[in-house]
C-alpha cells in the first residue's frame, strides 16, 4: 500500500504553488504542517485529482492515478476545508445521497450510513437538517461521507478548523480509529493536532517539503533551542526585533521571554526542553524585524 508523488509541481500563471515534491505515503497518519499559503491545499487537490499537476506523477501501488480513473476515486475519501452541504437534507439523507456517488450499491447504502452515524457519534442527530448542525457536527458529518466508501486513502484539509476543544479531542480519537490499514493525510496549521494524531509529520513551506519525520525526530533535528530569559520591560521590543520570541510574560518590572536561538541569546538564559511548537516557529516564524516570507497559494 503506497501512494507515491514524484517531482509533483503546480504552477498558476507565474506563481509556483507546489515545487518538485517527492514523497511516499504508506499506511498510517501523516500530518502536513505549514502556515496558510504554504501549498498544502494545492497539493491535496492534486492528490484527489481535482487539480491537474503541471509536472510530475502520482501513483498508487505503482499505477498512475490518472490512468486508474474511477478505480482510484473508489478508494479515495476527501474532506475539504469548506465542503458543500445540502442544507435541507437530514444527516441520514445526506449520507444516503452520497453513498451511491461513492460507488456503494443501494442495497448496501443504508447499512454503511448506519455504521458511519455510529462511528462519528451522530446516531442521535440523524434527523437533524444539515443547516441546523453545529460546526463540530458538520465536521463529523463530513468525515462520515468521506469514509462511507471505506477508502484506502483519506485526505483531510484543515479538519479541526473552528472546532472547540472537546470537538477537537473527539476528532483526534476518530482519526486514530480510522488510521488502521489506510493512508490518512491531514493538513493543518495547528501544531498540537498534528503532534497528537500523526506518526509522520511533513513541514511544508513555499511549495516544498522542508522537514519530514516523527515528532521526536523533528525536535531532535531542530537547529534552534528554547531559552527562558528575564529582560527589563524596556528591552522587550528590541529582543523581539533581534530574536524569534515564542512567548512573553510581563511582570511588574521585567518580562520573561522564551527565545529560540542556536546559542545562548544572553547571559543568564535558561535552556528549556525543545517542543514541536519550537520546530514550527524555527521553520516558519519570523523576527519582528524580518521581511515577510509569505507563501503564495
Helices and strands as residue ranges (DSSP letters): E 3-12, E 15-25, E 28-33, H 40-47, E 55-60, E 63-64, H 65-68, H 70-73, E 76-79, H 91-101, H 106-119, G 123-125, G 130-132, H 135-147, E 153-157, H 165-178, E 183-188, H 191-197, E 200-205, E 208-213, H 215-221, E 225-232, G 233-235, H 236-242, E 244-250, E 254-261, E 270-272, H 276-284
